[in-house]
Amino acid sequence: MDFSLPADLVAYLGELDRFIEREIKPLEEADDNIRFFDHRREWARTDFENGGLPRHEWEALLRNAKDLADAAGHLRFPVPRQYGGRDGSNLWMAVIREHFAAKGLGLHNDLQNEHSIVGNFPIVTMLDRYGRDDQKAMIDDSIRGKYRITFGLTEPHHGSDATHMETRAVPAVRDNVKGWIINGEKMWTTGMHVATHCALFARTSGNDGDARGITCFLVPARSHGVKVEEYMWTFNMPTDHPRVSFTDVFVPEDAQFGEVGRGLSLAQCFVHQNRIRQAASSLGAAVYCINESVKYARERKPFGKALAENQAIQFPLVELATQAEMLRLLIRKTAWEMDQLTEEQIERTLSDRVSMCNYWANRLCCESADRAMQVHGGMGYSRHKPFEHIYRHHRRYRITEGSEEIQMRKVAGFLFGYMGPGKH
């Protein structure tokens, strides 16, 4: 039994570090771009007079960093080789994501925008697995940013349970063109302000609660009847998360994405990969908070002695550090096992452990950021330290990608035999 990382993975982490120092850090420090990461970050990123949307300069900077990473061969690392990637495995992605987040805030990796110089591309997986040839032809331009495809699944009255969605699509003919007319509302359609398309899920048959009967459509974002109703201001600004209405939106038959009535398979095709990578990112951010707290406690000397000498400081950090060590092993073991299985096998035999990793890592990150604020005192509470930003961002992960209650429900289902290999 060997727990050491593969030598080529360790070498690649070094290559990424050198790339960051050579090309990303200089960009981060040029033209006062550091304003997006220091105490001014929320205001520098947010156009408060324009619905709280991300400022153009902020998004342009992220695109610039991605273009540099793409040119260097890093951005597409997890993407299949036929699209210019390296077929990056779940294990490698988990290690990379932890490594990046453990560095703290920076242009190399800022997950408030799901930005990283090693990208995460759920839409590429969806297009590759379920798209027609003409839809697969969108993959390269979606990576380059020409196509921006947002995700229309959650609804104002239906969050975790997509099977009860109220959005409906019915067959129709308009100007002798066969297609569908769609009516409904969606929430949290992230990126709609710059989207070219929305991967929109609507019920086309069946009854509320049925997993079958939901179909996905690639709806052009500027279609007649598509309207952004409001942008939801969130705990961590800026926001690009709107409520969007679809009123008598007509799309031709070729807008259909995947099989009619089997749309939820698209929505779920990347869920385990997203959850394990999210867990690794939260672990990395937790490690950053723990390490910064230890460093500060050793340097700070109230009453003439190091803060680190106090057990009230030591013991909470000891507990967090212990949890981080155990969690790292579970994440890497689970990611490695995922690489040995098909998606169907993961869902049937391993998804409980993916959920364990996800909900516990997200919670651990929030606890570590909170503890870091406490250890750092007044400065920890200020925006001159990154802990409040880390807390506000990673607190979101305890709700998105399946709330921690949904994750725990999955674990309980496996544990008590209601689902998974122990189901009777």
VOGU-3710 file (C-alpha; in Angstrom, 3 decimals, decimal comma):
1> mdfslpadlv> 0,000/0,000/0,000  1,605/3,246/-1,196  0,168/6,634/-0,221  2,768/8,729/-2,016  1,692/10,897/-4,924  2,794/9,797/-8,405  6,140/11,349/-9,325  4,743/12,839/-12,532  1,944/14,518/-10,577  4,441/16,065/-8,159
11> aylgeldrfi> 6,472/17,249/-11,151  3,372/18,795/-12,705  2,598/20,713/-9,508  6,086/22,179/-9,777  5,478/23,085/-13,414  2,248/24,839/-12,459  3,987/26,746/-9,650  6,659/27,964/-12,044  4,018/29,040/-14,558  2,180/30,991/-11,852
21> ereikpleea> 5,347/32,801/-10,794  6,423/33,475/-14,377  3,169/34,592/-15,983  0,239/34,839/-13,567  1,797/36,709/-10,629  3,181/39,519/-12,843  -0,288/39,963/-14,360  -1,843/39,993/-10,896  0,542/42,753/-9,795  0,332/44,875/-12,979
31> ddnirffdhr> -1,933/47,934/-13,376  -3,089/47,736/-9,752  -4,790/44,401/-10,480  -3,981/43,504/-6,905  -7,053/45,578/-6,003  -9,126/42,538/-6,967  -7,470/40,497/-4,208  -6,554/42,866/-1,372  -8,908/44,666/1,038  -10,598/46,430/-1,913
41> rewartdfen> -11,558/43,187/-3,636  -15,345/43,232/-3,202  -15,642/46,827/-4,393  -13,110/46,403/-7,199  -14,961/43,374/-8,527  -18,508/44,659/-8,159  -20,387/47,191/-10,271  -22,861/48,165/-7,560  -24,554/50,670/-9,862  -25,234/47,979/-12,454
51> gglprhewea> -27,199/45,406/-10,510  -24,169/44,235/-8,541  -22,735/42,499/-11,611  -19,027/41,745/-12,004  -17,095/44,667/-13,432  -15,923/44,265/-16,994  -12,286/44,835/-15,933  -12,498/41,975/-13,441  -13,914/39,485/-15,932  -11,435/40,615/-18,589
61> llrnakdlad> -8,570/39,940/-16,183  -9,852/36,415/-15,500  -10,139/35,780/-19,251  -6,592/37,052/-19,755  -5,267/34,610/-17,161  -7,196/31,749/-18,747  -5,821/32,586/-22,172  -2,282/32,507/-20,795  -2,989/29,159/-19,138  -4,524/27,795/-22,337
71> aaghlrfpvp> -1,517/28,850/-24,386  0,745/27,116/-21,853  -1,294/23,900/-22,053  -2,773/24,001/-18,520  -6,327/25,309/-18,809  -7,703/22,235/-20,592  -5,911/19,712/-18,384  -9,059/17,688/-17,435  -10,578/17,879/-20,942  -10,396/14,890/-23,356
81> rqyggrdgsn> -7,394/14,915/-25,645  -9,477/15,332/-28,794  -10,377/18,803/-27,510  -6,829/19,781/-26,640  -6,798/18,501/-23,061  -4,813/15,865/-21,176  -7,611/13,591/-19,908  -6,792/14,752/-16,375  -7,966/12,247/-13,767  -10,092/12,899/-10,691
91> lwmavirehf> -7,110/12,199/-8,438  -4,887/14,681/-10,240  -7,618/17,318/-10,280  -8,272/16,870/-6,562  -4,592/17,290/-5,729  -4,255/20,319/-8,023  -7,359/21,988/-6,610  -6,170/21,538/-3,024  -2,695/22,768/-3,975  -4,074/25,932/-5,559
101> aakglglhnd> -6,525/26,792/-2,773  -3,845/26,262/-0,130  -1,925/29,170/-1,712  -4,675/31,612/-0,718  -6,366/34,245/-2,849  -4,869/34,993/-6,240  -5,360/35,169/-9,956  -4,184/31,564/-10,297  -7,386/30,322/-8,655  -10,420/32,348/-7,583
111> lqnehsivgn> -13,417/30,114/-7,110  -15,883/32,927/-6,433  -16,080/32,906/-10,242  -15,170/29,218/-10,557  -11,970/30,543/-12,113  -8,730/28,578/-12,249  -5,756/28,261/-14,560  -6,606/24,544/-14,576  -10,220/24,685/-15,652  -13,290/22,773/-14,591
121> fpivtmldry> -15,594/22,280/-17,561  -18,901/20,538/-16,786  -20,440/21,894/-19,989  -17,647/20,253/-22,019  -18,505/16,900/-20,440  -22,190/17,441/-21,211  -21,542/18,388/-24,835  -19,081/15,532/-25,331  -21,349/12,851/-23,854  -24,753/13,997/-25,064
131> grddqkamid> -24,290/16,513/-27,867  -24,775/15,973/-31,574  -21,766/16,603/-33,786  -22,826/20,205/-34,400  -23,149/20,736/-30,635  -19,800/19,099/-29,946  -18,348/21,614/-32,400  -19,108/24,261/-29,745  -16,634/22,759/-27,267  -13,474/24,541/-28,372
141> dsirgkyrit> -15,138/27,949/-28,502  -16,805/27,362/-25,138  -13,355/26,811/-23,597  -12,068/29,956/-25,317  -15,013/31,984/-24,038  -16,767/32,607/-27,348  -19,705/30,490/-26,219  -20,906/30,983/-22,654  -23,468/28,352/-21,696  -25,275/28,872/-18,416
151> fgltephhgs> -27,289/26,264/-16,544  -31,071/26,551/-16,086  -32,165/23,826/-13,663  -33,103/25,283/-10,254  -36,407/27,123/-9,959  -37,795/29,695/-7,471  -39,974/27,043/-5,785  -37,868/23,957/-6,504  -34,239/23,717/-5,472  -32,805/20,319/-4,619
161> dathmetrav> -35,708/18,373/-6,153  -35,556/19,049/-9,881  -38,207/16,436/-10,614  -40,938/18,846/-9,515  -39,883/21,667/-11,839  -42,681/23,808/-13,208  -40,996/24,887/-16,452  -42,800/23,273/-19,377  -41,937/22,719/-23,034  -44,598/21,661/-25,545
171> pavrdnvkgw> -44,211/20,747/-29,232  -45,077/23,574/-31,623  -44,689/24,759/-35,201  -43,750/28,336/-35,988  -43,227/29,627/-39,545  -43,301/26,026/-40,761  -40,455/25,135/-38,395  -40,994/22,328/-35,894  -39,845/22,988/-32,379  -40,881/23,672/-28,815
181> iingekmwtt> -42,474/26,507/-26,858  -41,057/26,916/-23,366  -42,578/28,687/-20,359  -41,202/28,898/-16,846  -38,724/30,510/-14,467  -35,235/29,578/-13,331  -33,056/30,671/-10,420  -29,292/30,954/-10,063  -28,659/30,820/-13,833  -25,091/31,917/-13,198
191> gmhvathcal> -23,428/33,958/-15,935  -26,586/34,952/-17,774  -25,299/38,526/-18,197  -22,677/37,276/-20,663  -24,254/33,971/-21,751  -24,755/33,042/-25,387  -26,928/30,039/-24,472  -28,776/28,557/-21,531  -28,867/24,796/-21,044  -32,507/24,913/-20,008
201> fartsgndgd> -34,329/21,983/-18,411  -38,093/21,678/-18,864  -40,706/18,997/-18,377  -41,921/17,645/-21,724  -43,908/14,640/-20,433  -44,785/12,706/-17,308  -45,902/13,918/-13,911  -44,375/16,020/-11,178  -41,893/13,895/-9,283  -41,014/11,679/-12,261
211> argitcflvp> -37,310/11,541/-13,100  -38,252/10,763/-16,695  -39,968/13,332/-18,872  -37,529/16,227/-18,416  -35,667/17,459/-21,504  -32,719/19,826/-21,912  -32,594/22,536/-24,585  -29,783/24,831/-25,676  -31,704/28,101/-25,736  -29,994/31,167/-27,229
221> arshgvkvee> -29,771/33,641/-24,357  -31,111/36,534/-26,421  -34,191/34,666/-27,646  -37,490/36,554/-27,628  -39,223/35,879/-24,325  -36,032/35,346/-22,280  -35,817/37,983/-19,542  -33,511/38,497/-16,582  -35,942/39,500/-13,847  -33,383/40,347/-11,163
231> ymwtfnmptd> -29,862/39,596/-10,010  -29,792/38,077/-6,546  -27,363/39,917/-4,282  -25,439/37,354/-2,297  -23,250/36,945/0,794  -20,172/37,319/-1,434  -20,395/39,964/-4,149  -20,353/40,517/-7,095  -23,360/38,545/-8,274  -23,977/36,934/-11,620
241> hprvsftdvf> -26,840/34,799/-10,305  -30,184/35,932/-11,742  -33,777/34,849/-11,721  -34,746/34,417/-15,366  -38,199/34,069/-16,917  -38,966/32,231/-20,155  -42,248/33,343/-21,703  -43,449/31,624/-24,897  -39,845/31,062/-25,951  -39,746/29,173/-29,252
251> vpedaqfgev> -36,768/26,983/-30,109  -36,428/24,740/-33,165  -36,000/20,990/-32,839  -32,227/21,257/-33,220  -32,086/23,120/-29,874  -32,810/19,803/-28,195  -29,777/18,736/-26,153  -29,658/15,017/-25,455  -32,535/12,586/-25,520  -36,125/13,760/-25,085
261> grglslaqcf> -37,343/12,949/-21,582  -33,895/11,979/-20,287  -32,543/15,449/-19,531  -31,714/14,825/-15,880  -28,917/12,496/-16,959  -27,197/15,579/-18,409  -27,630/17,502/-15,182  -26,166/14,623/-13,170  -23,364/13,569/-15,505  -20,743/15,724/-13,786
271> vhqnrirqaa> -22,062/15,894/-10,247  -19,532/13,535/-8,661  -16,562/15,172/-10,381  -17,769/18,587/-9,275  -18,312/17,455/-5,705  -14,889/15,861/-5,251  -13,105/18,850/-6,796  -15,134/21,243/-4,686  -14,198/19,207/-1,609  -10,512/19,405/-2,519
281> sslgaavyci> -10,754/23,178/-2,979  -12,428/23,604/0,399  -9,766/21,420/2,003  -7,034/23,562/0,446  -8,655/26,769/1,674  -8,999/25,247/5,157  -5,314/24,327/5,165  -4,454/27,887/4,166  -6,477/29,282/7,074  -4,915/26,823/9,526
291> nesvkyarer> -1,359/27,517/8,365  -1,820/31,283/8,458  -3,231/31,017/11,968  -0,262/28,976/13,183  2,171/31,416/11,592  0,462/34,421/13,155  0,204/32,774/16,569  3,954/32,160/16,573  4,706/35,782/15,607  2,181/37,627/17,768
301> kpfgkalaen> 3,444/38,244/21,332  0,845/39,776/23,632  1,928/40,119/27,280  5,497/39,305/26,256  5,037/35,750/24,992  3,975/34,117/21,760  0,243/33,648/21,309  1,063/30,096/20,221  2,042/29,147/23,772  -1,599/29,311/24,859
311> qaiqfplvel> -3,471/26,020/24,697  -6,666/27,945/23,973  -4,998/28,858/20,686  -3,304/25,501/20,121  -6,106/23,021/20,693  -8,747/24,341/18,248  -6,096/24,460/15,510  -4,927/20,966/16,461  -8,461/19,658/15,925  -8,786/21,409/12,569
321> atqaemlrll> -5,367/20,215/11,403  -6,245/16,642/12,410  -9,488/16,761/10,467  -7,676/18,170/7,437  -5,166/15,313/7,455  -7,901/12,670/7,657  -10,044/14,375/5,056  -7,156/14,598/2,589  -6,756/10,828/2,674  -10,476/10,249/2,129
331> irktawemdq> -10,640/12,730/-0,768  -7,630/11,250/-2,553  -8,723/7,673/-1,970  -12,222/8,466/-3,238  -10,903/10,354/-6,266  -8,588/7,434/-7,085  -11,485/4,983/-6,811  -13,591/7,196/-9,091  -10,902/6,897/-11,734  -11,324/3,095/-11,711
341> lteeqiertl> -15,104/3,179/-12,239  -17,704/4,230/-14,771  -20,109/7,041/-13,875  -22,869/4,483/-13,333  -20,650/2,460/-10,994  -19,694/5,595/-9,056  -23,359/6,446/-8,508  -24,167/2,893/-7,414  -21,183/2,125/-5,188  -19,189/5,249/-4,315
351> sdrvsmcnyw> -21,407/8,322/-4,276  -21,833/8,163/-0,507  -18,115/8,718/-0,007  -18,095/11,531/-2,554  -20,833/13,139/-0,445  -18,847/12,546/2,754  -15,873/14,361/1,244  -17,974/17,242/-0,017  -20,087/18,148/2,969  -17,302/17,698/5,509
361> anrlccesad> -14,708/19,666/3,516  -17,067/22,596/3,015  -17,917/22,657/6,695  -14,258/22,308/7,693  -13,315/25,269/5,524  -15,919/27,496/7,168  -14,777/26,413/10,635  -11,118/27,021/9,717  -11,838/30,485/8,310  -13,848/31,357/11,427
371> ramqvhggmg> -11,034/30,150/13,680  -8,489/32,119/11,649  -10,531/35,276/12,228  -10,564/34,543/15,949  -6,831/33,879/16,157  -6,017/37,028/14,174  -8,347/39,131/16,303  -9,450/42,481/14,908  -7,273/42,150/11,804  -8,775/38,739/11,130
381> ysrhkpfehi> -12,225/40,289/11,101  -11,087/43,037/8,739  -10,960/42,796/4,966  -7,201/43,279/5,146  -7,027/39,542/5,761  -8,643/37,065/3,346  -10,488/34,945/5,887  -13,827/36,730/5,692  -13,769/36,347/1,910  -12,897/32,662/2,166
391> yrhhrryrit> -15,671/32,122/4,687  -18,281/33,937/2,612  -17,381/32,083/-0,565  -17,053/28,572/0,836  -20,204/29,008/2,919  -21,978/28,893/-0,446  -20,644/25,416/-1,094  -22,608/24,106/1,896  -25,726/24,830/-0,176  -24,759/24,541/-3,846
401> egseeiqmrk> -23,874/21,322/-5,676  -26,275/19,617/-3,272  -26,720/21,044/0,216  -24,927/19,298/3,054  -28,291/17,895/4,149  -28,711/16,311/0,703  -25,174/14,941/0,964  -25,836/13,503/4,409  -29,078/12,002/3,171  -27,105/10,177/0,463
411> vagflfgymg> -24,649/8,853/3,058  -27,518/7,748/5,295  -29,181/5,974/2,365  -26,051/3,893/1,807  -25,414/3,383/5,520  -28,915/2,143/6,331  -29,519/0,219/3,101  -32,129/2,465/1,481  -29,885/2,850/-1,579  -26,520/1,704/-2,875
421> pgkh> -25,047/-1,818/-2,771  -26,723/-2,637/0,581  -30,240/-1,900/-0,646  -32,684/-4,773/-0,112
//
